[in-house]
Amino acid sequence: MSRAELGPVGVYHRVVAYLLFAILLLPLLGTLIYSISSSWSATIMPSGFTFKWYIQLWSDPRFLNAFGQSLLVCVGSLILSVVLILPLLFVVHYHFPKLDALMNILILLPFAVPPVVSSVGLLQLYGSGPFAMVGTPWILIGCYFTVALPFMYRAITNNLQAINLRDLMDAAQLLGASTWQAAFLVVLPNLRKGLMVALLLSFSFLFGEFVFANILVGTRYETLQVYLNNMRNSSGHFTSAVVISYFFFVLVLTWAANILNKDKSE
């Protein structure tokens, strides 16, 4: 489409959108250049470029271990979220729709209490005794489940409201399907996009979570963000390589999820 076809208003909106995108991209671009520069201090541009920081990073067993442990707790908490939240949402929206207002209040509770305050309470509850889990991945999975709950609940709820759950279930049962068959074979495929959005939002947030991980497990179960914090006194080029690697991983994961989430007819 040419500028003449867009008109002055369309061109203005496009310029503003590109300008905002450039402003958001500039810090990331600066971090990327710094991560591949050999030295950059008193000059406008780096004195040279090198990939030694990335080679040093991806050959560091401590980084690889922290990266894998972050993946483990994030995936574990998301699996727990899907297993518990999907049946709950189906029951609420199909059998008890009036409970949705109460659920909207309850899911905000994880954000009502600051993470530092929650962490202190969890340290008191699970620091000793028969349920001592401080310093283990299990307490992180439980915490991350509560953090992911609002993202999962809201995204899936919006999807359920868009597909008109009750009419869809009634139509499936009219054709001879049982309640479970209708739920798994008719409703669940229609929730694919909403579920994918919920998982991506939750994963991106949890993968970068620091407060719970630092207070509850620290170096006893070092995650990526704890590793980044512990390496803050090392070379700035090295930590920039960590940030860019983290961003690139989330970007590739989002791109792959979008490709898999496309309809086959598209």
C-alpha positions as CSV (number, residue, x, y, z in Angstrom):
1,M,0.0,0.0,0.0
2,S,1.4,3.4,-1.1
3,R,1.5,6.5,1.1
4,A,-1.1,8.1,-1.2
5,E,-3.4,5.2,-0.5
6,L,-2.7,5.4,3.2
7,G,-3.4,9.1,3.5
8,P,-1.7,11.6,5.8
9,V,-3.4,10.1,8.9
10,G,-2.3,6.6,8.1
11,V,1.3,7.7,7.4
12,Y,1.4,9.6,10.7
13,H,0.2,6.6,12.6
14,R,2.7,4.4,10.9
15,V,5.6,6.8,11.7
16,V,4.5,7.0,15.3
17,A,4.4,3.2,15.6
18,Y,7.8,2.8,14.0
19,L,9.2,5.5,16.2
20,L,7.9,3.9,19.4
21,F,9.3,0.5,18.2
22,A,12.7,2.1,17.6
23,I,12.7,3.7,21.1
24,L,11.9,0.3,22.6
25,L,14.5,-1.4,20.5
26,L,17.4,0.9,21.2
27,P,18.3,-0.3,24.7
28,L,18.3,-3.9,23.5
29,L,20.4,-3.0,20.5
30,G,22.9,-1.2,22.7
31,T,23.1,-4.3,25.0
32,L,23.6,-6.5,22.0
33,I,26.5,-4.3,20.6
34,Y,28.1,-4.2,24.1
35,S,27.9,-8.0,24.4
36,I,29.9,-8.5,21.2
37,S,32.4,-5.7,21.7
38,S,35.9,-6.3,22.8
39,S,36.2,-2.9,24.4
40,W,33.8,0.1,24.5
41,S,34.5,2.8,27.0
42,A,35.6,6.3,25.7
43,T,34.5,6.0,22.1
44,I,31.2,6.3,20.3
45,M,31.6,2.9,18.7
46,P,33.4,-0.2,20.1
47,S,37.0,-0.6,19.3
48,G,36.4,-4.1,18.1
49,F,34.0,-7.0,18.0
50,T,34.2,-10.5,19.4
51,F,32.1,-13.5,20.3
52,K,34.3,-14.6,23.2
53,W,31.8,-13.5,25.8
54,Y,29.1,-15.8,24.3
55,I,31.6,-18.6,24.0
56,Q,32.6,-18.1,27.6
57,L,29.0,-18.0,28.7
58,W,27.7,-21.1,26.9
59,S,30.7,-23.1,28.0
60,D,30.1,-22.2,31.6
61,P,28.6,-25.3,33.4
62,R,27.2,-23.0,36.1
63,F,25.2,-21.0,33.5
64,L,23.9,-24.1,31.8
65,N,22.9,-25.6,35.1
66,A,21.0,-22.4,36.1
67,F,19.4,-22.2,32.7
68,G,18.2,-25.8,32.9
69,Q,16.9,-25.3,36.5
70,S,14.9,-22.2,35.4
71,L,13.3,-24.2,32.6
72,L,12.5,-27.1,35.0
73,V,10.7,-24.9,37.6
74,C,8.9,-22.9,35.0
75,V,7.7,-25.9,33.0
76,G,6.7,-27.7,36.2
77,S,4.7,-24.8,37.5
78,L,2.9,-24.4,34.1
79,I,2.0,-28.1,33.9
80,L,0.6,-27.9,37.4
81,S,-1.3,-24.7,36.4
82,V,-2.9,-26.3,33.4
83,V,-3.8,-29.5,35.2
84,L,-5.5,-27.6,38.0
85,I,-6.9,-24.5,36.3
86,L,-8.5,-26.0,33.2
87,P,-10.9,-28.4,35.0
88,L,-11.7,-25.6,37.5
89,L,-12.5,-23.1,34.8
90,F,-14.7,-25.7,33.0
91,V,-16.7,-26.4,36.1
92,V,-17.1,-22.8,37.1
93,H,-18.2,-21.6,33.6
94,Y,-20.4,-24.5,32.8
95,H,-22.0,-25.5,36.2
96,F,-21.5,-22.4,38.5
97,P,-21.2,-19.3,36.3
98,K,-22.1,-17.0,39.2
99,L,-18.8,-18.0,40.9
100,D,-16.8,-16.2,38.2
101,A,-17.1,-12.8,40.0
102,L,-15.7,-14.4,43.2
103,M,-12.9,-16.0,41.2
104,N,-12.0,-12.7,39.6
105,I,-11.3,-11.4,43.1
106,L,-9.4,-14.4,44.4
107,I,-7.0,-14.5,41.4
108,L,-5.8,-11.0,42.3
109,L,-4.6,-12.1,45.7
110,P,-1.1,-13.1,44.5
111,F,-0.5,-9.5,43.3
112,A,-2.1,-8.0,46.5
113,V,0.8,-9.2,48.7
114,P,4.3,-8.1,47.7
115,P,6.7,-10.9,46.9
116,V,9.1,-10.0,49.7
117,V,6.3,-10.2,52.3
118,S,5.1,-13.5,50.8
119,S,8.7,-14.9,50.8
120,V,9.1,-14.1,54.5
121,G,5.9,-15.9,55.3
122,L,6.9,-18.9,53.2
123,L,10.2,-19.1,55.0
124,Q,8.4,-19.3,58.3
125,L,6.0,-22.0,57.1
126,Y,8.4,-24.2,55.0
127,G,11.8,-23.5,56.6
128,S,11.5,-26.4,58.9
129,G,9.2,-29.2,60.1
130,P,7.7,-32.0,58.1
131,F,7.1,-29.7,55.0
132,A,10.6,-28.2,54.9
133,M,11.0,-27.2,51.2
134,V,13.1,-24.0,51.4
135,G,16.1,-24.3,49.1
136,T,14.4,-26.9,46.9
137,P,12.7,-26.5,43.5
138,W,9.3,-27.6,44.9
139,I,8.7,-24.4,46.8
140,L,9.5,-22.4,43.7
141,I,7.1,-24.5,41.6
142,G,4.4,-23.8,44.2
143,C,5.1,-20.1,44.2
144,Y,5.3,-19.8,40.5
145,F,1.9,-21.6,40.3
146,T,0.3,-18.8,42.3
147,V,2.1,-16.1,40.2
148,A,1.0,-17.7,36.9
149,L,-2.6,-18.2,38.2
150,P,-3.9,-14.7,37.2
151,F,-2.4,-14.9,33.7
152,M,-3.7,-18.4,33.1
153,Y,-7.2,-17.7,34.5
154,R,-7.8,-14.4,32.7
155,A,-6.6,-15.7,29.2
156,I,-8.5,-18.9,29.4
157,T,-11.6,-17.3,30.8
158,N,-11.7,-14.8,27.9
159,N,-11.4,-17.7,25.5
160,L,-14.2,-19.6,27.2
161,Q,-16.5,-16.6,27.0
162,A,-15.7,-16.1,23.3
163,I,-16.6,-19.7,22.3
164,N,-19.9,-19.7,24.2
165,L,-19.2,-22.7,26.3
166,R,-22.7,-23.7,27.3
167,D,-24.1,-23.6,23.7
168,L,-21.0,-25.6,22.5
169,M,-21.5,-28.3,25.1
170,D,-25.2,-28.5,24.5
171,A,-24.6,-29.0,20.8
172,A,-22.0,-31.7,21.3
173,Q,-24.3,-33.5,23.8
174,L,-27.2,-33.2,21.4
175,L,-25.1,-35.1,18.8
176,G,-24.5,-38.0,21.4
177,A,-21.3,-36.9,23.1
178,S,-20.9,-37.4,26.8
179,T,-19.8,-34.5,29.0
180,W,-16.2,-35.6,29.1
181,Q,-16.1,-36.3,25.4
182,A,-17.5,-32.9,24.6
183,A,-15.0,-31.3,27.0
184,F,-12.0,-33.1,25.5
185,L,-12.9,-33.3,21.9
186,V,-14.9,-30.1,21.3
187,V,-14.1,-27.5,24.0
188,L,-10.4,-28.2,24.5
189,P,-9.4,-27.8,20.9
190,N,-11.2,-24.4,20.8
191,L,-9.2,-23.3,23.8
192,R,-5.8,-23.9,22.1
193,K,-5.1,-20.3,21.3
194,G,-6.2,-18.9,24.6
195,L,-4.2,-21.6,26.4
196,M,-1.1,-20.9,24.3
197,V,-1.3,-17.2,25.1
198,A,-1.6,-17.9,28.8
199,L,1.4,-20.3,28.7
200,L,3.6,-17.8,26.8
201,L,2.7,-14.9,29.1
202,S,3.2,-17.0,32.2
203,F,6.5,-18.5,31.0
204,S,8.0,-15.1,30.0
205,F,7.1,-13.7,33.4
206,L,8.2,-16.7,35.4
207,F,11.5,-17.2,33.5
208,G,12.5,-13.7,34.6
209,E,11.3,-13.9,38.2
210,F,14.0,-13.0,40.8
211,V,12.6,-12.2,44.2
212,F,11.1,-15.6,45.1
213,A,14.0,-17.4,43.6
214,N,16.6,-15.3,45.4
215,I,15.0,-15.4,48.8
216,L,13.6,-18.9,48.9
217,V,16.3,-20.9,47.2
218,G,19.2,-18.6,46.4
219,T,22.4,-20.4,45.3
220,R,21.1,-23.8,46.7
221,Y,19.0,-24.0,43.5
222,E,20.4,-21.3,41.3
223,T,18.0,-20.1,38.6
224,L,19.0,-17.9,35.6
225,Q,18.0,-14.6,37.3
226,V,19.9,-15.5,40.5
227,Y,22.9,-16.4,38.4
228,L,22.7,-13.1,36.6
229,N,22.5,-11.3,40.0
230,N,25.5,-13.3,41.3
231,M,27.6,-12.4,38.2
232,R,26.8,-8.7,38.4
233,N,30.4,-7.9,39.5
234,S,31.9,-9.7,36.5
235,S,32.5,-8.2,33.1
236,G,29.7,-6.0,31.8
237,H,30.2,-7.7,28.4
238,F,29.6,-11.0,30.0
239,T,26.4,-10.0,31.8
240,S,25.2,-8.3,28.6
241,A,25.7,-11.7,26.8
242,V,23.5,-13.3,29.5
243,V,20.7,-10.7,28.9
244,I,20.8,-11.1,25.2
245,S,20.8,-14.9,25.4
246,Y,17.8,-14.8,27.7
247,F,15.9,-12.4,25.4
248,F,16.8,-14.5,22.3
249,F,15.6,-17.7,23.9
250,V,12.2,-16.1,24.8
251,L,11.9,-14.6,21.3
252,V,12.6,-18.0,19.6
253,L,10.2,-19.7,21.9
254,T,7.4,-17.2,21.2
255,W,8.0,-17.5,17.4
256,A,7.9,-21.3,17.5
257,A,4.8,-21.2,19.6
258,N,3.1,-18.8,17.2
259,I,4.0,-21.1,14.2
260,L,2.6,-24.1,16.0
261,N,-0.5,-22.3,17.0
262,K,-1.5,-21.2,13.5
263,D,-4.5,-22.9,12.0
264,K,-3.8,-25.5,9.4
265,S,-6.1,-23.7,7.0
266,E,-4.0,-20.5,7.1
